[in-house]
Amino acid sequence: MTKNDLHEALIKKQRPTFWKCWNSKFGTDKSSVNHVDGTADLEIIAQHFMSHFAKVCTNTTVDGAALLNNKYESMRTNYCGHPFVEDYLFDTELVERIINMKRGKAPDLDGLTSEH
């Protein structure tokens, strides 16, 4: 296959040719990382992630935490939200018209279908 076969198959909407070319160039290998710090135990891996993010997302000093809390509280007192404007109203009919999804199709990454 030449360099432009993938592009040509996509332009001409030749689906079988496109996917055959895609698989020949990029393969279908679905390899994934299955070891973290030398272990494949999912509980230990989850503990590693939890401790990492707990350390990264936490202040290291009481003064730093107090400073952030004070900043949050001062900003919160003046917050009033966005004004309500009727132009921003929408309903399911408008969403259905705009998205134009076909019924009976597979759900998206959030698990939603057009029937929702």
N, C-alpha and C positions, 0 to 999 in steps of 0.2 A: 504494500500500500504506500502511496505517495504521501508527501507531507500535507497536502490539502484534501485528502480523502474525507477526513472527518468534517471539515468545513463544507465541502461539496454535498455530502450526504445530509447535513443539517439544512443547508439552503434548499435542496430539492425535496426535503421532507421524506427522505427514504429511511424510515425508522429502522428496519432490520439492518440495513447497511450501516447506518449511523452507529447503532449499538455494537455491531460486530467490529467496526473500526475502533470505537471507544474501548472495548474490552481488549483489543489487540495492543492498543497504545498504553492503557492505564491498568489493565488487568482487572480481575475480580477478587483479588486478594483482600480479605476482610480481616487482616491481622490486627490485633489490638494488644495493648500493654496488659499483661496479666501478672506482673510482678512489680512490687513497690518495695524498695529497700530490702530486696532479697526474699520477700515472702509473697505467696499467692493467697494467703488467708484473708478473706474479705473483711472479717472483723478487725484484724490488725491493720489492714489498709485504711479502713474507715477511721480507726483511731488515729492513724498518722495524719490524715486529712483534718480531722477535728482538732488535734493539738496544733497543727500548723496554722489553721485559720484562727483559732482562739488566740494564738500568740501574735499573729499579724494584725488582727482586728481589735486588739485591746491596748489601751494606754499602758505604758510601763510605769507611770508615776501617778500618784494621787493628785498632784498639782495639775498634771496634764488633763486628767479626767475632769477635775473641777473647772478648769478653764473652758473645756469644750461644753460642759453642762451650762456654764454661765452664758456662753455665746449662744447656745441653743435657746435658753430661756429668754434672753434679750431679744432675739429675732422673733420668737414666738408671740411675744406680747403685741407686736405691731402687725402680725399677719392677719389679713382679712380674707384671703382667698381670691379667686377670680370672680368677676361680676357675672351674674346670670344674664345671658343674652338669648332670646328666643331663636336667633339665627342658628344657634348651636344644637337645637333640639333635633333628635332623629328617632325614628321608630324602626321596627323590624322590616316593614315594607320598604323603606328607603335603603336599608342595609342590603336586603335581598336584591333590589334593583341594581345597586352599585356593584355588589360582588358577583352576581350572576353565576352562582354555583349550581352545578347539576346535581340532582338528587341521586342517592344510591352510590355515591363515590366514597372512596376511602377517607377516613378522618385525617386531619392535618396533624402537625406535631403536638398540638395541644389536646388532641383527641376530639376535636369538634368536627361535626359534619354539617352539611347545608340544612339538614333537618333540625338541628339545634336552633 
